[in-house]
Amino acid sequence: MRLDKYLKVSRIIKRRTVAKEACDGGRVTIGGKVAKAGTEVKVGDVLEIRFGNRLGQYRITAVEEVVRKENASAMYEVLSEDSETKAQRE
């Protein structure tokens, strides 16, 4: 599955166009490497997303085409979520 679609389906980012812009802007990495919107994701990949003032790390636990809103958070495991300002102070 494409990275931008995964971010939308999992609801890490609510809209696919916003997810695509984040990817193409170099704010999303997979395994430490900058990832474009069309990059294929698989179970076990670790995503790092800088979005607004947030910095989040997520491990992909499932890749599904269609998921109900209530079950979307089961598609990933949150490794960390911090604001950039907090991360810069430490």
Stockholm file with secondary structure:
# STOCKHOLM 1.0

chainA/1-90         MRLDKYLKVSRIIKRRTVAKEACDGGRVTIGGKVAKAGTEVKVGDVLEIRFGNRLGQYRITAVEEVVRKENASAMYEVLSEDSETKAQRE
#=GR chainA/1-90 SS CBHHHHHHHTTSSSCHHHHHHHHHTTCEEETTEECCTTCBCCTTCEEEEEETTEEEEEEECCCCSCCCGGGGGGGEEEEEEEEHHHHHHC
#=GC SS_cons        CBHHHHHHHTTSSSCHHHHHHHHHTTCEEETTEECCTTCBCCTTCEEEEEETTEEEEEEECCCCSCCCGGGGGGGEEEEEEEEHHHHHHC
//
